[in-house]
Amino acid sequence: MRGFCQIEGKMGNAKSRSGQNACSQFLPEERAEIDRLFDALSSGKHSSNTPHRSFSLQALQSHIGEALPPEMVTRLYDGMQRVNLTGTAKGPSEGVSQEQFTVSMSHLLKGNSEEKSLIILKMISATEGPVKAREVLKFTEDLVGSVVHVLDHRQQLRGWTQKKAPGCPPRVQVLAAQLFSEMKLQEGEKLLGPQQLDCDCDRAMIEDWVFRTPHVAMFLSVVIHRGFLLLCSSLNLSALLPERLVDQGREFESILDVLSVIYLNSHLPREQRHRWHLLFSSELHGHSFAQLCGLITQRGPCVMLLEDHDGHVFGGFASCSWEVKPQFQGDDRCFLFSISPSMAVYTCTGYNDHYMYLNHRQQTIPNGLGMGGQHNYFGLWIDVDFGKGHSKAKPTCTTYNSPQLSAKENFRFEKLEVWAVGDPPESQLAKSKKSILDVDPEAQILLESCGRSCHSQGLREVPEDDE
């Protein structure tokens, strides 16, 4: 069979132009792959027997199998079947034509926010015109759930798991609610309360939502690429979900699940999204503030998070290496965040530069780790008395405009994690190559004062200091 784009010119009028525009979005090898997939879908026992080849919902379900949840397969099929290429009224279609399939793939994978919103509306409802906000929320929940489902099915979670926190709303619903909260009414107000779920959402609102909420387009592309196994080389999963690294091969269950990581990772600088390396976990390294300081300093940018005794999960991103010193540190790339009971990121206000603070063994100023606010009134504070902290905001943190992140202003916790993000800093790589005698000159002096000779002193070269 000749490719769809080769024969499209014979169809004429607007129908031809729609198909040609869709085809022009793809490279020749991409068009060939799309044609092969349509041939596979339309040639089986579930294909249509009409003169114009098409495929049925059953054919699509059979091809995808268990890679996607059934409700998402149905949504995708409905979205494609409802594409009206002529602009004139038409009766019920017996299947998805090659033209509808190609145009749908073009809009979903290569289209702008206007084109994506067209297919999304058709995936939500068969009727023309506005849809209810609750219908958009349900679509968002199905979309978020499908991403975890397909990555798990294709064994591409990159070391992360789909954690189910007891007593808390499923993370699928939490992330879907966060994405849906970006939807704006025509007056510019956000859809915040349950009383607004019956509001109408027209195409302009959906288009604006897709434009301002990049997760929607990204999640749709993951569902298509990994669910259909189509144009997989064009999907860079490392930009979506970082590789999870834990030293010593020890079993370790993170507070985070795959959706939490995807959400937080999208707010990091691009060069730091491909890898997360565990530096500290209270589960593995104990409840020791001194141990925490020793393991996280001079390790580059990192994400810190904890879970309080009431089940709230929250933390902060440190854009620079932590240092133990009495001054504030960091820059305006730092942020605070919440994961449970809701997902949100709180960025710098510019009011002050109290981004990061880490101090230990001082008598006159607070000892602990803090982010935002001021001494004794931090947006996030981990006390030197490990297991205690506070999150103070009346009404919000001055540095990050964050609300109280914990269930109680003064909280207690048992679980704390710190993850280095991106590649390790050059200073850390150089440090790992040095002898303990180079890293800690006091150790060499101590040996010599005890009458111990340094037998390796004349047998090795001291690495050059990069600092």
Secondary structure, 3 states (H helix, E strand, C coil): CCCHHHHHHHCCHHHHHHHHHHHHCCCHHHHHHHHHHHHHHHCCCCCCCCCCCEECHHHHHHHHCCCCCHHHHHHHHHHHHCCCCCCCCCCCCCCEEHHHHHHHHHHHHHCCHHHHHHHHHHHHCCCCCCEEHHHHHHHHHHHHHHHHHHHHHCCCCCCCCCCCCCCCCCHHHHHHHHHHCCCECCCCCECCCHHHCCCEECHHHHHHHHHHCHHHHHHHHHHHHHHHCCCHHHCCHHHCCCEEECHHHCCCCCCCCHHHHHHHHCCCCHHHCCEEEEEEEHHHHCCCHHHHHHHHECCCCEEEEEEECCCCEEEEEECCCECCEEEEECCCCCEEEEEECCCEEEECCCCCCCCEEEECCCCCCCCEEEEEEECCEEEEEEECCCCEEECCCCCCCCCCCCCCCCCCCEEEEEEEEEEEECCCCHHHHHHHHCCHHHHCHHHHHHHHHCCCCCCCCCCCCCCCCCC
